[in-house]
């Protein structure tokens, strides 16, 4: 998960670098194109086939993931890497809400306080009360967090059925992102130069590596520990922002980040404890 977080942070760094010379549509298109080609090659090499079930759900996951990615890329062009990474963690907040509303999952006990802390943290980072400090790009990150939460909730449903390989789910997301990029370009295509072609290819490769590493982490390790370790992505993004783009974090951003990350980690632990308790009750009844 540490290497996955590092890979995703490098992805964000490349996107931000490309955003200075290329449009969001081109970035989304090439990222989706190269990554989907790699996924198709991996599926063919491993003998993985597309399923004929839940195509509507797969498409919905793809649209949500693709829309979220577009919003993320737009935000990276106008916000510091650390700020974008911190606000992206709000997806855990929205996952909890969506799971309760759409999957009928029971909210863990004592979850109200961490939810409030997360909202306070988001306000500290966004600072909507101060027009001079408010960054309109933060709205795109919030939309991305909502879309990501919807996608994660859908993935939970898809993987729970056991009928869909992770590569298939990711492929739908990448194709939708690629199509979204075409729509954003609006018929005005900007041809990359040699350096930009290199960055696009690296972006496609790193994206797939990050996805595979994240999948393996959740498959072979304690999901709570993996979720906690994933927050190291904020450090990696802050590091690249400082070293490559000379970005500095403000006190309000740090304070808001601690609230968001701390509240999200506590929510994750509460949810895990509730699921573990439910499993124990089920085993006790069966015995």
ABEGO torsion letter per residue (X at the ends): XAAAAAAAAAAAAAAAAAAAABBAAAAAAAAAAAAAAAAAAAAAAAGBBBBABGAAAAAAAAAAAAAAAAAAAAAAAABBAAAAAAAAAAAAAAAAAAAAAAAGBBBBBGAAAAAAAAAAAAAAAAGAABAAABBAAAAAAAAAAAAAAAAAAAAAAAAAAGABBAAAAAAAAAAAAAAAAAAAAGGBBBBBBAAAAAAAAAAAAAAAAAAAAAAAAAAABBAAAAAAAAAAAAAAAAAAAAAAAGBBBBAAAAAAAAAAAAAAAAAAAAAAAAAAAAAAAAAAAAX
